[in-house]
Amino acid sequence: MARAETSYNQTHVVPVGFDYDRLIAPLVRDQHTVDRVILLEGAVGSEANVAYSKRLAKKLERDFSNLLGAETERLVIADVYDYDTAFEQAYDLVNEELDAGNEVWVNLSAMPRTVSFAFAMAAHSVMVERQEDRERIHTYYTAPEKYLETELAEVLRRGTDLVTELHDAENDRVSAWLDEAESLLSEFDERGTTIGAKSVEGSHIVELPVASFSSVKPFEEVILFKLGEDGEFESVSELAQALARDLGEEYSDSFRSRVIYTVDRLGPGGKGYIEQEEEGKSYRTKLSRIGTLWVRAHANGD
């Protein structure tokens, strides 16, 4: 990651999870200019996990200021598993920083994958849509030098051996601690660093849509926003009739052909913002998942 050599203020967007070094150490060691830091906080897991993440956020806020002289701001992500909302928040945030004349760096090293991936995709979409600003948008990742989980497990394992050797196993408190420690080690050996699969909105799979955002032409925007407003249409002809009424235009063969052509460009064989399902001679037409994200991300700009 080359150090930026521009006159722009450098803003770093940092989702906070359970890491510290990977969020600040590379910037200190490589002597990057950091003018502004936006720390993103979200409630993840148990009460102890949330408290631990908040402590890290406070430490990062202090150290970004003391070590790098950066202005810091803390924002809350209400639901770290809500990809669509995280994408929309990221899209708005990156655009706001660019509009303010800043260069934006998005750190993808921490926080749940839903948030990191949403911010990466949002940064990419802004880059595609704002070609003149693409050099001011960066996403980056820092690899850890080592992971602490296995070392903690080994220290705990040696501790159980030591406690067993030095203390009377009949002591109720010692016995209870040994049982808990041995159970935890057994789960760690069998399952690794996490347990189970959490259900999010009724599913254990959070789909992360992948698409290369493309610049959208004015008439394409009209169609996307119409689908976003009204939902599904039973046919492209029905969509064209609704658009003609909204635009005050005559519903002619020429106008219908224009809508069909544009919908085709926005469909699966084109930009991927529209889905169509064949029913007889008609095609039920609606926004795709990525099309819905596009509409949500751009709705606030109107």
C-alpha positions in Angstrom: 0.0 0.0 0.0 1.8 3.1 -1.2 1.7 6.2 0.8 -0.6 8.8 -0.7 1.2 11.7 -2.2 -1.6 14.2 -2.7 -2.9 17.3 -0.9 -6.1 15.6 0.1 -7.0 15.0 3.7 -6.6 11.3 4.5 -9.7 9.6 6.0 -9.5 6.1 7.3 -12.7 4.1 7.8 -12.0 1.4 10.4 -14.6 -1.2 11.4 -13.8 -2.3 14.9 -14.0 -6.0 15.9 -11.7 -7.7 18.3 -8.4 -6.6 16.8 -6.1 -3.7 17.8 -2.7 -4.0 16.0 -4.1 -4.6 12.5 -6.1 -1.4 12.7 -3.4 1.0 13.7 0.1 -0.6 13.6 0.5 -0.6 9.8 -0.3 3.1 9.7 2.2 3.9 12.4 5.0 1.7 11.1 4.6 2.8 7.5 4.3 6.5 8.6 1.0 7.1 6.8 -0.6 10.4 7.0 -3.9 10.0 8.8 -6.0 13.2 9.2 -9.3 11.7 10.2 -10.5 8.3 11.4 -14.1 7.0 11.5 -14.3 4.0 13.9 -17.4 1.8 13.2 -18.7 -0.1 16.2 -21.3 -2.9 16.3 -22.7 -5.2 18.9 -21.2 -8.7 18.2 -22.0 -11.8 20.2 -22.2 -11.9 24.0 -22.2 -9.1 26.5 -18.5 -9.8 27.3 -17.7 -9.6 23.5 -19.5 -6.2 23.2 -17.8 -4.8 26.2 -14.4 -6.0 24.9 -15.0 -4.4 21.5 -16.0 -1.1 23.1 -12.8 -1.0 25.2 -10.8 -1.6 22.0 -12.7 1.2 20.2 -11.9 3.7 23.1 -8.2 2.6 23.0 -8.1 3.1 19.3 -9.8 6.5 19.5 -7.2 7.6 22.0 -4.2 6.2 20.2 -5.1 7.4 16.7 -5.2 10.9 18.3 -2.0 10.5 20.3 0.2 8.6 17.9 -1.0 9.9 14.5 -2.7 13.2 15.5 -5.9 12.2 13.8 -9.4 13.6 14.4 -11.5 10.6 15.4 -15.3 9.9 15.1 -17.2 6.8 16.3 -20.2 5.6 14.5 -22.5 2.7 15.4 -23.6 -0.1 13.1 -26.9 -1.3 14.7 -26.9 -4.8 13.2 -23.5 -6.2 11.9 -25.3 -9.0 10.1 -27.5 -6.7 8.0 -25.5 -6.6 4.8 -27.9 -4.3 2.9 -28.0 -1.6 5.6 -24.2 -1.8 6.1 -23.7 -1.4 2.3 -26.0 1.6 2.2 -24.2 3.2 5.2 -20.8 2.5 3.6 -21.9 3.9 0.2 -23.2 7.2 1.8 -20.1 7.5 4.0 -17.6 7.1 1.2 -19.5 9.6 -1.0 -19.6 12.1 1.9 -15.9 11.9 2.4 -15.2 12.4 -1.3 -17.6 15.3 -1.5 -15.7 16.9 1.4 -12.5 16.7 -0.6 -10.9 13.8 1.3 -9.1 10.6 0.2 -10.8 7.5 1.7 -9.0 4.4 3.0 -11.3 1.5 4.1 -9.6 -1.1 6.4 -11.1 -4.5 5.9 -9.1 -6.4 8.5 -11.7 -6.6 11.4 -15.4 -6.9 12.2 -17.7 -9.6 10.9 -17.3 -10.5 7.2 -20.8 -9.0 6.4 -19.6 -5.5 7.4 -16.2 -5.8 5.8 -17.5 -7.2 2.5 -20.3 -4.6 2.4 -17.8 -1.8 2.8 -15.5 -3.3 0.2 -18.4 -3.6 -2.3 -19.7 -0.1 -1.6 -16.2 1.4 -2.1 -15.9 -0.5 -5.3 -19.3 0.7 -6.6 -18.5 4.4 -5.8 -15.2 3.9 -7.6 -17.0 2.7 -10.7 -19.6 5.5 -10.6 -17.1 8.3 -9.8 -14.3 7.5 -12.3 -12.8 10.9 -11.8 -12.3 10.1 -8.1 -11.3 6.5 -8.3 -7.7 7.3 -7.3 -9.0 8.7 -4.0 -10.7 5.5 -2.9 -8.7 2.6 -1.4 -9.5 -0.7 0.4 -6.8 -2.5 2.3 -6.2 -5.5 4.6 -3.4 -6.2 7.1 -2.4 -9.8 7.9 -1.6 -10.6 11.6 1.8 -11.7 12.6 0.3 -14.4 14.8 -3.0 -15.5 16.2 -3.5 -15.6 20.0 -6.2 -18.2 20.2 -3.9 -21.2 20.0 -1.4 -19.7 22.4 -4.2 -19.0 24.9 -5.4 -22.5 24.6 -1.9 -23.9 25.3 -1.5 -21.7 28.3 -4.8 -22.8 29.7 -3.9 -26.4 29.0 -0.7 -26.1 31.0 -2.6 -24.3 33.7 -5.0 -27.2 34.1 -2.1 -29.6 34.5 -0.5 -27.3 37.1 -3.6 -26.9 39.1 -4.3 -30.6 39.1 -0.7 -31.2 40.4 -0.6 -28.5 43.0 -4.1 -28.5 44.4 -6.5 -30.9 46.0 -8.9 -32.0 43.3 -11.5 -32.5 46.0 -11.7 -28.7 46.6 -15.0 -27.7 45.1 -13.9 -24.4 43.6 -10.7 -26.0 42.1 -12.7 -28.9 40.8 -15.3 -26.7 39.2 -12.7 -24.6 37.5 -10.9 -27.6 36.1 -14.1 -29.0 34.7 -14.9 -25.7 33.0 -11.3 -25.3 31.6 -11.2 -28.9 30.4 -14.6 -28.6 28.7 -13.5 -25.4 27.0 -10.3 -27.0 25.8 -12.2 -30.0 24.5 -14.5 -27.7 22.5 -11.5 -25.8 21.1 -9.7 -28.9 20.0 -12.8 -30.2 18.3 -14.3 -27.1 16.8 -11.6 -24.4 16.6 -12.2 -20.8 17.6 -16.0 -20.6 17.0 -19.0 -22.7 17.9 -22.2 -23.3 16.0 -23.9 -21.4 13.2 -26.1 -18.4 14.1 -29.4 -17.9 12.5 -29.8 -14.4 11.0 -33.4 -13.4 9.9 -34.4 -17.0 9.7 -31.5 -18.3 7.8 -28.0 -19.6 8.7 -26.6 -18.3 5.4 -26.2 -14.5 4.9 -25.9 -14.1 1.1 -23.3 -11.6 0.0 -24.2 -10.4 -3.5 -21.3 -9.9 -5.8 -21.6 -7.6 -8.8 -19.5 -5.1 -10.6 -21.4 -1.8 -10.4 -21.7 0.0 -13.7 -22.5 3.6 -14.5 -26.3 3.9 -14.9 -27.8 6.1 -17.6 -30.7 8.6 -16.9 -33.5 6.4 -18.4 -32.1 3.3 -16.7 -32.3 5.3 -13.4 -36.0 6.0 -14.1 -36.7 2.3 -14.6 -34.8 1.2 -11.5 -36.4 3.8 -9.2 -39.9 2.8 -10.6 -39.2 -0.9 -9.8 -38.0 0.2 -6.4 -41.1 2.2 -5.8 -43.8 -0.1 -7.2 -42.1 -3.5 -6.9 -42.8 -6.3 -9.3 -44.5 -5.9 -12.7 -46.3 -8.8 -14.4 -44.8 -7.8 -17.8 -42.4 -5.3 -19.4 -45.4 -3.9 -21.2 -47.1 -3.1 -17.9 -43.9 -1.5 -16.7 -43.7 0.6 -19.9 -47.4 1.7 -19.5 -46.7 2.8 -15.9 -43.6 4.7 -16.9 -45.4 6.5 -19.8 -48.0 7.7 -17.3 -45.4 8.9 -14.9 -43.4 10.7 -17.6 -46.4 12.1 -19.4 -45.4 10.4 -22.6 -47.5 8.6 -25.2 -47.5 4.8 -24.8 -46.3 3.9 -28.3 -44.5 1.0 -29.9 -41.4 3.2 -29.9 -41.6 3.9 -26.2 -42.3 0.3 -25.4 -39.3 -0.9 -27.4 -37.1 1.6 -25.6 -38.2 0.2 -22.2 -37.7 -3.4 -23.4 -34.2 -2.5 -24.7 -33.3 -0.7 -21.4 -34.7 -3.5 -19.2 -32.6 -6.0 -21.3 -29.5 -3.9 -20.6 -30.3 -3.9 -16.9 -31.1 -7.6 -16.8 -29.0 -10.8 -16.1 -27.2 -10.6 -19.4 -26.3 -6.9 -18.8 -25.7 -5.0 -15.6 -27.6 -7.5 -13.4 -29.9 -5.0 -11.6 -33.2 -6.6 -12.9 -34.5 -10.1 -12.6 -37.1 -11.5 -15.0 -39.2 -14.7 -14.8 -40.9 -16.0 -17.9 -44.6 -16.6 -17.7 -46.2 -17.5 -21.0 -45.3 -14.8 -23.4 -44.6 -12.3 -20.7 -41.8 -11.7 -18.2 -42.4 -10.8 -14.6 -39.9 -8.0 -13.9 -38.4 -6.9 -10.6 -35.2 -5.6 -9.1 -32.5 -8.2 -8.3 -30.8 -8.1 -4.9 -28.0 -6.0 -6.2 -30.5 -3.7 -8.0 -32.3 -3.2 -4.7 -29.0 -2.2 -3.1 -28.4 0.2 -6.0 -31.8 1.9 -5.4 -31.3 2.0 -1.6 -27.9 3.5 -2.0 -29.0 6.2 -4.5 -32.4 7.0 -3.0 -31.0 9.5 -0.5 -29.4 11.5 -3.3 -32.6 12.5 -4.9 
